[in-house]
Amino acid sequence: MQASTTHGFWNLPIDAAAQGHALDTHLLLNLWIALALLTLAHLLLFAGIAIRRRTARPYHQFFIEYLPLAVLTLLFAFLAFRAQQLWATQRYTGADLSAMQVEVTGQQFVWYFRYPGRDAAFGRTRLALVDPANANPLGIDPNDTYGRDDIVTSQLVLPANREVDLTLRAQDVIHGFAIPQMRIKQNAIPGQTTHIHFTPETPGDYAILCTQICGLGHYRMLATLRVLPPADFNTWLKSHEAQP
Amino acid sequence: MTPAINSGAPFIARFLRHGWVNRTLHRATHHRTIGFGYLLISLIAVIIGALLSLIMRTHLAWPNWQLPLHGPILPEEYLALVTMHGTLMLFFVLTVAPQSGFGNLILPAQLGTRRMAFPRINAAGLYLTGLALLTLFAAFFVPGGAPIGGWTAYPPLSATALAGPGQGYGMDLWLASIAIFAIATTLSSINTLTTIVKLRCEGLTWERLPLTVWGWFTAALLSILAFSVLLAAILMLFCDRHLHSGFFLPAQDLVSGVLLQHRGDGTPLLWLHLFWFFGHPEVYIAILPGMGLVSMVLANFSHRRVFAYRLMIATTLLIGFLGIVVWGHHMFVAGLNPFASTAFSISTMAIAIPASAKVLSWVATTWGSRPRLATPMLFALGFVSLFITGGITGPILAQPILDEYLHNTFFVVAHFHLIMAMAGVFGLFCATYYWAPLLFHRSLSESLGKLHFWSTLLGAYSTFLPMHFTGLAAEPRHYSQLNGIAGPTATLLQSTLPLQRHITVSAIFLVCAQLPFLLNLLLTLRKPIDVFADSNPWHATTMEWAPDAINPHPNDQPSTVYRAPGHYSNSGEEFLPQWSSVNAFDAEAE
C-alpha cells in the first residue's frame, strides 16, 4: 500500500484527503500564475535591454507604473481572498461534533496516538507519571477511570471518509505534525493543545513527518497513517478495545 | 578631546593627545577603516558559512561520505552546520556587509560629508561585531559543540542542555554572540541614522538623496526596532535557561526523562512572536540597501533618472513599515489564532504591491536605454532577476492555506535563498564592482568580472530552482538523512534524492564560481594604484564620485549639492553630477 509517488509538472504527492482537492487547485493556480509572471517580467527585462533604438523617455507613468500595479493588486487580492475562504473553511471552526477524536503526542523522537476507548473520553495525564518502560509513555493517571480504556498506539489508524479531530500535544519541545498526503500541518507545543481536523478519503499508508526541528533525531521522528475502509477499521478498533 | 576627559582624567587626556596615539585613534575611528573591518568580518563569515553549507549538502546527497580528518557527519553535527551556516550568513554577512560595511565606506561621501556622526561609537560597533563572531566560532569548540536548533532557536529546544548536544555551552555562546551582535548593530544604526539626518551637505534635501541612502536609512530604522527586541528576547531566554524563569516555558516540561519545573507558566509561542518580530525586519535589513544601490546602478548605466523616483522612496519606506507588521506569517501553523493568520496574511500580501512597483520602475528605467553591460550593471540586472524569481513565491507562502502544505519544506528554503541570500549577495557584488575604483583606487578586471557573473548566476539558479520541486514533493527542511528510513516516508524522501544530488553539485559549482572574484581582487590589489581609476569611470551622478569625496583634503571647501541624482540629457550622452554648479541642459523630467 505505497502511495507516496509524486505526479504532474509540479511534483505534488497524491492527495488523499477531502479538503486537499480545493487546496491543490488553489496551489496549482498560484504556481502557474507565478510562473507566468516570472516569465513575463524576465521577457520585459530582456526586451528592454535588447531594443537597439534608444526610446524617448517613457513619460506615461500611469500606463507604465500605476496601471500594471492596479492589475497586480487585483490579482493578489483575488488570490488572498480565495486563500482566506479555504483557510476559513478549514480553520475558523473546529471539527464537527461527530468527528472521531484522536490525541497525538510528540516527544523526542516519537509520535504517540491515543484513542479514547469505549467511554469516548480521554483519561487525565500528568508528566510526572510518564514511564515508557512500564507501558505508560503518555503518563495516563491510573486513578482516573476515564483513562483505563484509553488505547495508545504508535501508528495512526483511521477510517476512510470520516472526519477526525486531532488534539496535538508535546511533552518536551515543539514538534511539527504533518501528513503531506492529507495536506495538513500543525505544530504541537509543550504546555498547550492545538487542534487540526480533516477527512481521509483514500485507504492506504501515508507518511507522518515531524516538520519542526526538534533535536538530533528530528529526521527519524516519523510515523505511519493507515487509512482503512470503515469495516476494517471497526475490526481493528474492536481488537484493540478488547485488550485491557 | 572632549571636556570630560580634560577635566576628569588629565593623564588619559595627555595620553590621548600624544601624536602616535592620536593618529592611531584617528585611523581606528575613521569610517573607511571601520568599513573595511566590517567587510573583512563578512568575508571570513561568508567563506566559512559557504564551506559549512557544502559539508551539509554533500552529506545530504551522499550520506556515507566521510569528511576528511573527521569521519561521517552525525545527525547532531548536520544540525549544528545548519545552525551555524544560517547564523553566519544572516547576521555576519547579510546584515554586516551591506549596512555596516558599504554603509561606512560610501555613505559619508554620498552625503557630501567627511565623516560619520559618532566615530567612536562606530569603532565600538566594529569591535563588538568582531567579538560576536569570535564568540560564535567558540561554540564549535566547547563540549557538545555548536547548537542544533537552527538560527531561530525555538525553545524549549534552546532552553535546556538536556534537549540535545550543543544546547548547553554551545547554545550559551550562541546567545552571547547574538546579544553582543544586537548591541553592536544598534550602535551602528544610531550612527548611520544620525549621520543621514544631521550631516547631509548643503543642498542635499531628502528628495535629492540617492536611493542607496534611503535603503540604508530604512534598514537602520528597522535595525533599531528589531535588534532591541531580539536583545530583550535573548536575555529572557537566558533567564529561562539559568534562573528557572518561565517566559517561554510551560510550568512543567519533560525533556529527556527529566521533569523541569519553572516559576511561571509561559509559552514557547512568545519566543516565536519576539523572534519573528526581529526576524522578518531582519530580512529587509539585508535586502533594502541592495535594492537602493541596484536602482541607482541601473539608472547610472541606462543614463537616465530612476523611473518614478518619488514612488521608489515611498515604496522603500512602505516595505520597511510593512516589514514590521508581518511577523505572524512565520507562525501560520505554529499555534497562532487562525483569525490572526488572516490578518498577517493580508499584511504580507500587501508587500507584493510596493515590491512590484519597484520591479516595474527597474524595468522602465532600463527600457530601451541601450545600457552598457559592464559587470556592475550585470550584477544589478542579476539582482532584479533573482528578486523577481525569489519574490514571486512570497505571495504563495503568504497564504496560510498554502503555507500549511509548504511550511518548513524546501520550497521555503528555495524562496528565501533566492530573494534574500542570492539577491543580497548580488547586491554586494554589484557594490564591489561598482565602487571598486573608490575602494581600491584601481578597477577590477571586466573579463574576470563577467566570468564571475555568468557562472554565479547559473550556479544560483541551478542550486535553488530545483529546491522548489523537492519542496512541492513535501520534503522537509532540517532532515539530516533522506535514506535508510522505514515506512511510507522512505519513498517520499528517497524520491527527492536525485534532485538533491543535482543541487549539491550545483552548490559546489556556485562556490567555485567565486574563485574568479577572489582572483580578480588579488590581481587588482597587486597592481599599482591608478590615479585616474576613481575619476568617475561610470559617468555617475552621485556625490561619492565627486573629486576628493573619498579622500578629502582637510582644507577642502564643504560640498554643495545642486540637483537630484540621475541628471542625464535626453540622448543619454551628457550628464551633470550632483556636485556640478553649471546648468548646461535641462534633464529629462520626472
Chai-1 contact restraints between the chains, C-beta under 6 A:
chainA,res_idxA,chainB,res_idxB,connection_type,confidence,min_distance_angstrom,max_distance_angstrom,comment,restraint_id
A,Q2,B,T491,contact,1.0,0.0,6.0,A-B,restraint_1
A,S4,B,P488,contact,1.0,0.0,6.0,A-B,restraint_2
A,S4,B,T491,contact,1.0,0.0,6.0,A-B,restraint_3
A,S4,B,L492,contact,1.0,0.0,6.0,A-B,restraint_4
A,T6,B,A473,contact,1.0,0.0,6.0,A-B,restraint_5
A,W10,B,L472,contact,1.0,0.0,6.0,A-B,restraint_6
A,N11,B,F469,contact,1.0,0.0,6.0,A-B,restraint_7
A,N11,B,L472,contact,1.0,0.0,6.0,A-B,restraint_8
A,N11,B,A473,contact,1.0,0.0,6.0,A-B,restraint_9
A,L12,B,L472,contact,1.0,0.0,6.0,A-B,restraint_10
A,P13,B,A474,contact,1.0,0.0,6.0,A-B,restraint_11
A,L23,B,I401,contact,1.0,0.0,6.0,A-B,restraint_12
A,L27,B,L402,contact,1.0,0.0,6.0,A-B,restraint_13
A,N30,B,I396,contact,1.0,0.0,6.0,A-B,restraint_14
A,A34,B,I392,contact,1.0,0.0,6.0,A-B,restraint_15
A,L37,B,I392,contact,1.0,0.0,6.0,A-B,restraint_16
A,L38,B,T389,contact,1.0,0.0,6.0,A-B,restraint_17
A,L38,B,I392,contact,1.0,0.0,6.0,A-B,restraint_18
A,A41,B,I388,contact,1.0,0.0,6.0,A-B,restraint_19
A,L44,B,V363,contact,1.0,0.0,6.0,A-B,restraint_20
A,L45,B,V363,contact,1.0,0.0,6.0,A-B,restraint_21
A,G48,B,V363,contact,1.0,0.0,6.0,A-B,restraint_22
A,G48,B,T366,contact,1.0,0.0,6.0,A-B,restraint_23
A,G48,B,W367,contact,1.0,0.0,6.0,A-B,restraint_24
A,I49,B,T366,contact,1.0,0.0,6.0,A-B,restraint_25
A,I51,B,G368,contact,1.0,0.0,6.0,A-B,restraint_26
A,R54,B,G368,contact,1.0,0.0,6.0,A-B,restraint_27
A,R54,B,R370,contact,1.0,0.0,6.0,A-B,restraint_28
A,T55,B,G368,contact,1.0,0.0,6.0,A-B,restraint_29
A,R57,B,E588,contact,1.0,0.0,6.0,A-B,restraint_30
A,P58,B,A364,contact,1.0,0.0,6.0,A-B,restraint_31
A,Q61,B,A308,contact,1.0,0.0,6.0,A-B,restraint_32
A,I64,B,A364,contact,1.0,0.0,6.0,A-B,restraint_33
A,E65,B,A308,contact,1.0,0.0,6.0,A-B,restraint_34
A,E65,B,L360,contact,1.0,0.0,6.0,A-B,restraint_35
A,P68,B,L360,contact,1.0,0.0,6.0,A-B,restraint_36
A,L69,B,A357,contact,1.0,0.0,6.0,A-B,restraint_37
A,L72,B,S356,contact,1.0,0.0,6.0,A-B,restraint_38
A,T73,B,I353,contact,1.0,0.0,6.0,A-B,restraint_39
A,F76,B,M349,contact,1.0,0.0,6.0,A-B,restraint_40
A,F76,B,A352,contact,1.0,0.0,6.0,A-B,restraint_41
A,F76,B,P395,contact,1.0,0.0,6.0,A-B,restraint_42
A,A80,B,M349,contact,1.0,0.0,6.0,A-B,restraint_43
A,A83,B,Q399,contact,1.0,0.0,6.0,A-B,restraint_44
A,A83,B,I401,contact,1.0,0.0,6.0,A-B,restraint_45
A,Q84,B,T342,contact,1.0,0.0,6.0,A-B,restraint_46
A,L86,B,I401,contact,1.0,0.0,6.0,A-B,restraint_47
A,W87,B,P400,contact,1.0,0.0,6.0,A-B,restraint_48
A,W87,B,I401,contact,1.0,0.0,6.0,A-B,restraint_49
A,R91,B,P338,contact,1.0,0.0,6.0,A-B,restraint_50
A,Y92,B,P338,contact,1.0,0.0,6.0,A-B,restraint_51
A,L127,B,Q252,contact,1.0,0.0,6.0,A-B,restraint_52
A,L127,B,L254,contact,1.0,0.0,6.0,A-B,restraint_53
A,L127,B,L259,contact,1.0,0.0,6.0,A-B,restraint_54
A,A128,B,L259,contact,1.0,0.0,6.0,A-B,restraint_55
A,V130,B,L254,contact,1.0,0.0,6.0,A-B,restraint_56
A,Q171,B,L254,contact,1.0,0.0,6.0,A-B,restraint_57
A,D172,B,L254,contact,1.0,0.0,6.0,A-B,restraint_58
A,D172,B,V255,contact,1.0,0.0,6.0,A-B,restraint_59
A,V173,B,P156,contact,1.0,0.0,6.0,A-B,restraint_60
A,V173,B,L157,contact,1.0,0.0,6.0,A-B,restraint_61
A,V173,B,A163,contact,1.0,0.0,6.0,A-B,restraint_62
A,I174,B,Y154,contact,1.0,0.0,6.0,A-B,restraint_63
A,I174,B,P268,contact,1.0,0.0,6.0,A-B,restraint_64
A,P180,B,A474,contact,1.0,0.0,6.0,A-B,restraint_65
A,R183,B,Y405,contact,1.0,0.0,6.0,A-B,restraint_66
A,K185,B,V333,contact,1.0,0.0,6.0,A-B,restraint_67
A,K185,B,E404,contact,1.0,0.0,6.0,A-B,restraint_68
A,K185,B,H407,contact,1.0,0.0,6.0,A-B,restraint_69
A,Q186,B,V333,contact,1.0,0.0,6.0,A-B,restraint_70
A,N187,B,V333,contact,1.0,0.0,6.0,A-B,restraint_71
A,N187,B,A334,contact,1.0,0.0,6.0,A-B,restraint_72
A,N187,B,G335,contact,1.0,0.0,6.0,A-B,restraint_73
A,I189,B,P268,contact,1.0,0.0,6.0,A-B,restraint_74
A,I189,B,G335,contact,1.0,0.0,6.0,A-B,restraint_75
A,P190,B,P156,contact,1.0,0.0,6.0,A-B,restraint_76
A,P190,B,P250,contact,1.0,0.0,6.0,A-B,restraint_77
A,P190,B,D253,contact,1.0,0.0,6.0,A-B,restraint_78
A,G191,B,P250,contact,1.0,0.0,6.0,A-B,restraint_79
A,T194,B,G335,contact,1.0,0.0,6.0,A-B,restraint_80
A,D205,B,P488,contact,1.0,0.0,6.0,A-B,restraint_81
A,Y206,B,P488,contact,1.0,0.0,6.0,A-B,restraint_82
A,A207,B,P488,contact,1.0,0.0,6.0,A-B,restraint_83
A,A207,B,T489,contact,1.0,0.0,6.0,A-B,restraint_84
A,A207,B,L492,contact,1.0,0.0,6.0,A-B,restraint_85
A,L209,B,P476,contact,1.0,0.0,6.0,A-B,restraint_86
A,T211,B,N408,contact,1.0,0.0,6.0,A-B,restraint_87
A,T211,B,P476,contact,1.0,0.0,6.0,A-B,restraint_88
A,I213,B,G150,contact,1.0,0.0,6.0,A-B,restraint_89
A,I213,B,H478,contact,1.0,0.0,6.0,A-B,restraint_90
A,G215,B,A163,contact,1.0,0.0,6.0,A-B,restraint_91
A,G215,B,G164,contact,1.0,0.0,6.0,A-B,restraint_92
A,L216,B,P75,contact,1.0,0.0,6.0,A-B,restraint_93
A,L216,B,E76,contact,1.0,0.0,6.0,A-B,restraint_94
A,L216,B,G164,contact,1.0,0.0,6.0,A-B,restraint_95
A,H218,B,H478,contact,1.0,0.0,6.0,A-B,restraint_96
A,Y219,B,Y479,contact,1.0,0.0,6.0,A-B,restraint_97
A,Y219,B,S480,contact,1.0,0.0,6.0,A-B,restraint_98
A,Y219,B,Q481,contact,1.0,0.0,6.0,A-B,restraint_99
A,L222,B,T489,contact,1.0,0.0,6.0,A-B,restraint_100
A,T224,B,G487,contact,1.0,0.0,6.0,A-B,restraint_101
A,T224,B,P488,contact,1.0,0.0,6.0,A-B,restraint_102
